[in-house]
Every structure is written in structure tokens, then in C-alpha cells.
């Protein structure tokens, strides 16, 4: 028996996308004349697009603090010195060997590069420390010696948000034996929780990666199995939003063995008009997306939330 070949899929998908095959533009909403969705995927896309204007998600996206790809922590490059240190950190075995800064106003500023700013509740150093030590899983057996927190100091860090780059306050914790600090956001996202993901028969959501210079072609990553390929892409458009729909088909042949790994391949979605200020919404959750960068076409990986 032979194993399904995965590595050739990305190149095949890119070639197909560049040739313009399998890409459909679906207009919807009153701005475009009210075309009727003709399947579960288009119906779901219509629901997602219609729910966006005036929603709590849109209000925070446009005028609040909606971080994008911001991790819960930034670890130093040499974390960790040993398996015991890593186990101690992950199991919350940290002890205070010095005092933590006290905050008085309880407020902090998020500042964008365009000069706008927003005042938010400050997450105290003590609250951060408690989040590191409470409710953590038990030790794996190699963390008899806890890590010593010798202090913390305030700082700032630039992050990505729905409104562009912004400077946020952070806490830099010092841990004995490490030259660089362990850093944590000192403000929390205003992002409302997304609704539960909805599986759509015959379709897959796509992760927005980039948009062409003329704004009419969106590239996105589509998750699929080792014995599947992206057959067709669609873009459901309104005046405020774009919802990407990918159609995936099986490539299983008799005698083929398919592994269980999830893969992400790039696909292109043609738009009827430039993306401009419209938001790209996730088909499954309805959540807004921002460009994530290039899609490598390899196995799916979780975002590194720590470094």
C-alpha cells in the first residue's frame, strides 16, 4: 500500500489559484441586490455577514482594544534552563522572594501609532502572579525546587490589534537564574467571546493570510486531511464584510493509506470589488480575521503563545 502524498498539494493549489480555476464570487445583502444563498455554506455565510454590522464584536474591532495574535506571555529566549525548571513553571511552582509593585489608580493606557489612546483597567502584578500559581496542573515529578520570583517592574510592548500596532503596558517578572524577564500583558482584551463554531456540510472555513495589492484577491489557509484537496473557493460579499468558503474533496484511491495529520494549504479567493475597509469573517465562528502572513502548506501547528 502507498501513503497519500501531501507535500505536493500546496504547489498544486497555488498553481490552480493563479490560473483562476475554481474561484466563485457570491454577492449578498441589500448593498449588492440581495442574491439568494443556494446551499448550507452560502446560507451560513449570509448569516455571519448579516450579524456583523452593529454587533459587540464590530464595536470593539473598530474602536476598542482587540489584540491579534498576542500571547498570554513572552518567555525569555533561554527558557528553560532545565526540564525541572519547565515543569516547575508549568505546574505553578513559583514563590515570591521579593515584593511586587503596588498600583494605585488601577488604570492603564493603550496607545496606537496614529496617536489615539484608550484607558483600560490595569491588571495588577499580584493578579498576574496569582494567574501563574493558581489552578495549574500538578507537577510531573521533576519540580521539587520551585522557581523564585525576585520582583517585577512595569514596561511596555508593541502588539498587533484590529486597529493597527499599539503599545500596551506589561509586567516584567524577574526569576532567579534568568537574565531576561518573563513578560505578561497588564491589560486584557475587550474582545467579546465568539459564538460556538458551526460545522457546515461540504465546506471549510479559511484563515485570512494576505490580500493582493489591488485588494481583489484574498489568500487564505484551508485546513484539510492528507487525502483531501481544495477543489473550489468562494467569497460571500456584502458592503461591510467578506466571508470565505472553501470546498474540499477527497482524493482517496483504493489501497491508499491516509495519515491523521491536519494540513493547511494556501488558496485564493477572488472578490467582486476591493476589500478596502471591509472585514473578513470566519465562516465557522463569525469572528473577524486579520492577515496572518504566508501559509507554508505544511502540517497544521498551534501558535506559539510563549516566545
C-alpha positions in Angstrom: 0.0 0.0 0.0 1.2 3.5 -0.7 0.8 6.5 1.6 -1.0 9.6 0.2 1.4 12.3 -0.8 0.8 15.6 1.0 3.9 17.7 0.1 2.8 18.3 -3.5 -0.6 19.7 -2.5 0.5 23.4 -1.8 2.1 23.8 -5.1 -0.9 22.3 -6.9 -3.2 24.6 -5.0 -1.2 27.7 -5.7 -1.0 26.9 -9.4 -4.7 26.3 -9.6 -5.4 29.6 -7.8 -3.1 31.6 -10.0 -4.8 30.2 -13.0 -8.2 31.4 -11.6 -9.8 27.9 -11.5 -12.5 27.1 -9.0 -13.0 30.6 -7.6 -16.5 31.9 -7.3 -17.8 35.4 -6.2 -21.1 35.4 -4.4 -22.6 38.7 -3.6 -25.2 39.1 -0.9 -27.0 41.7 1.2 -29.0 44.8 0.3 -25.9 46.6 -1.0 -25.5 44.2 -3.8 -29.1 43.4 -4.7 -29.9 40.6 -2.4 -28.6 37.5 -4.2 -30.1 34.3 -2.5 -27.7 31.8 -0.9 -28.2 28.4 -2.6 -26.7 26.0 -0.1 -25.8 25.4 3.6 -22.4 27.1 3.2 -23.8 30.2 1.5 -26.6 30.4 3.9 -24.2 30.2 6.8 -22.0 32.9 5.2 -25.1 35.1 4.8 -26.0 34.7 8.5 -22.4 35.6 9.5 -22.2 38.7 7.3 -25.7 39.9 8.4 -24.8 39.6 12.1 -21.6 41.7 11.9 -22.9 45.3 11.5 -23.7 46.8 14.9 -22.6 43.7 16.8 -20.5 43.9 20.0 -17.6 42.3 18.1 -17.7 45.1 15.5 -17.8 47.9 18.1 -14.6 46.6 19.8 -13.0 45.8 16.5 -13.5 49.4 15.3 -12.9 51.4 18.4 -11.8 49.2 21.3 -8.7 47.1 22.2 -8.9 43.9 20.2 -5.4 42.3 20.2 -4.5 40.0 17.4 -2.1 37.1 17.9 -1.0 38.5 21.3 0.2 35.7 23.6 -0.5 35.4 27.3 3.2 35.5 28.0 6.6 36.3 26.4 9.2 34.0 27.7 13.0 34.7 27.6 14.9 33.1 24.8 16.7 30.8 27.3 13.6 29.5 28.9 14.0 26.9 30.2 17.4 26.0 31.7 16.3 22.5 32.6 13.3 20.2 32.4 12.8 20.7 36.1 12.5 24.5 35.6 10.0 24.0 32.9 7.9 21.6 35.0 8.0 23.9 37.9 6.8 26.9 35.8 4.1 24.9 34.1 2.8 23.5 37.3 2.7 26.9 39.1 5.6 26.2 41.5 6.7 29.8 41.9 7.4 31.5 45.2 7.9 35.2 45.9 11.4 36.1 47.0 10.7 39.8 46.8 7.9 42.3 46.8 5.6 43.1 43.9 4.8 46.7 42.8 1.6 48.1 44.1 -0.8 50.0 41.8 -2.9 52.9 42.9 -5.0 54.3 40.0 -5.9 50.9 38.7 -5.9 52.3 35.1 -3.6 52.0 32.2 -3.3 53.4 28.7 -3.2 51.6 25.3 -1.6 53.9 22.7 -1.9 53.4 18.9 0.7 54.6 16.4 -1.9 57.1 15.0 -1.9 58.9 18.3 -5.2 57.6 19.6 -5.4 56.0 23.0 -7.8 54.1 25.3 -7.9 53.8 29.1 -8.5 50.3 30.4 -8.4 48.6 33.8 -4.9 47.7 34.9 -4.1 44.1 35.6 -2.0 44.2 38.7 1.3 42.4 39.2 -0.3 40.5 42.0 -3.1 39.3 39.7 -0.5 38.2 37.2 1.4 36.2 39.8 -1.8 34.5 41.0 -2.6 33.5 37.5 0.8 31.8 37.3 0.4 29.9 40.5 -3.3 29.1 40.9 -5.3 26.4 39.1 -2.2 24.9 37.4 -1.9 21.2 36.8 0.1 19.1 39.2 3.9 18.6 38.9 5.2 15.9 36.6 7.7 14.8 39.1 10.7 17.0 38.2 9.8 20.2 40.0 10.7 19.7 43.6 12.6 23.0 43.6 10.3 26.0 42.9 11.3 29.0 40.8 12.0 32.2 42.8 10.3 35.4 41.6 12.6 38.2 42.8 10.4 41.1 41.7 8.5 42.7 38.8 8.6 46.0 37.0 6.3 47.8 34.7 7.1 48.3 31.0 5.5 48.5 27.6 5.4 46.3 24.5 4.1 46.9 20.9 1.5 44.4 19.7 -0.9 44.0 16.8 -4.5 44.9 17.1 -7.5 45.2 14.9 -6.7 49.0 14.7 -3.1 48.5 13.9 0.0 48.5 16.0 -0.4 49.6 19.6 1.8 50.0 22.7 0.4 48.2 25.8 1.6 48.1 29.4 3.2 44.9 30.6 4.7 43.4 33.7 8.3 42.1 33.5 8.8 39.5 36.2 12.3 38.6 37.3 13.0 34.9 38.0 16.2 33.9 39.7 18.8 32.4 37.3 17.3 34.1 34.2 18.9 37.3 32.8 15.8 38.3 30.8 12.4 38.9 32.2 9.2 36.8 31.9 6.7 39.3 30.4 2.9 39.5 30.7 0.2 41.9 29.4 -1.0 44.3 32.0 -4.3 44.9 30.2 -6.9 42.4 29.0 -8.7 42.3 25.6 -12.1 43.8 25.3 -12.9 41.1 22.7 -16.4 39.6 23.3 -16.5 35.8 23.2 -17.2 34.3 19.8 -20.1 32.1 19.3 -19.6 28.3 19.1 -18.1 27.1 15.8 -20.6 25.7 13.4 -19.7 22.9 11.1 -21.0 23.5 7.6 -21.6 20.4 5.4 -19.4 20.4 2.3 -17.4 23.5 3.3 -14.4 24.6 5.3 -13.6 28.0 6.8 -10.4 29.7 5.7 -7.7 31.6 7.7 -7.1 35.0 6.2 -3.4 35.3 5.2 -2.9 38.2 2.8 -4.6 40.4 0.2 -3.3 41.4 -3.2 -2.2 45.0 -4.0 -5.4 45.8 -5.8 -7.5 44.4 -2.9 -9.4 41.9 -5.2 -7.7 38.6 -4.3 -7.5 37.2 -0.8 -5.1 34.4 0.1 -6.1 32.1 3.0 -5.1 28.9 4.6 -7.5 26.0 4.4 -7.3 23.0 6.7 -7.7 19.5 5.2 -6.6 15.9 5.7 -3.7 14.2 3.9 -6.1 12.7 1.4 -8.1 15.8 0.6 -7.6 18.8 -1.6 -9.2 22.2 -2.0 -11.5 21.9 -5.1 -13.2 25.3 -5.2 -13.2 28.6 -3.3 -16.0 31.2 -2.9 -16.2 34.7 -1.4 -19.6 35.8 0.0 -19.5 39.6 0.0 -21.6 42.5 1.4 -20.7 46.1 1.8 -19.3 45.6 5.3 -17.9 42.0 5.3 -16.4 39.2 3.3 -16.9 35.5 4.3 -14.5 32.9 2.7 -15.8 29.5 1.8 -13.6 26.6 0.7 -14.8 23.4 -0.9 -12.7 20.3 -0.1 -12.9 16.9 -1.8 -11.5 13.5 -1.0 -8.6 12.2 -3.1 -8.6 8.7 -1.6 -7.8 5.9 -4.1 -8.2 2.2 -3.5 -5.2 1.0 -1.4 -4.3 4.5 -0.2 -3.4 5.0 3.4 -4.2 8.4 4.8 -2.5 9.7 7.9 -4.4 11.6 10.6 -2.4 14.8 10.5 -4.2 18.0 9.6 -2.6 20.1 6.9 -3.0 23.7 5.8 -2.8 24.7 2.2 -3.0 28.2 0.6 -5.9 29.0 -1.6 -7.0 32.2 -3.3 -10.4 33.9 -3.2 -11.5 36.3 -5.9 -13.5 39.4 -4.8 -16.0 41.3 -6.9 -14.6 44.6 -5.5 -11.5 45.7 -3.5 -11.5 44.5 0.2 -10.8 48.1 1.3 -12.2 48.6 4.8 -14.4 45.5 4.8 -13.7 42.8 7.4 -13.0 39.2 6.7 -15.2 37.0 8.9 -14.7 33.3 9.8 -17.3 31.0 8.3 -17.5 28.7 11.4 -17.4 31.2 14.3 -18.3 34.6 12.7 -15.2 36.1 14.3 -13.2 38.8 12.4 -9.8 38.0 11.0 -6.6 39.9 10.1 -3.8 38.8 7.7 -1.6 36.2 9.4 1.2 36.2 6.8 2.3 33.4 4.4 0.8 30.0 4.5 3.6 27.3 4.3 1.4 24.4 3.2 2.8 22.1 5.9 1.2 20.3 8.8 -1.1 22.5 11.0 0.6 23.9 14.1 -0.7 25.7 17.1 0.5 29.3 17.6 3.5 29.6 19.9 2.0 31.5 22.7 5.1 31.9 24.8 8.0 33.1 22.8 
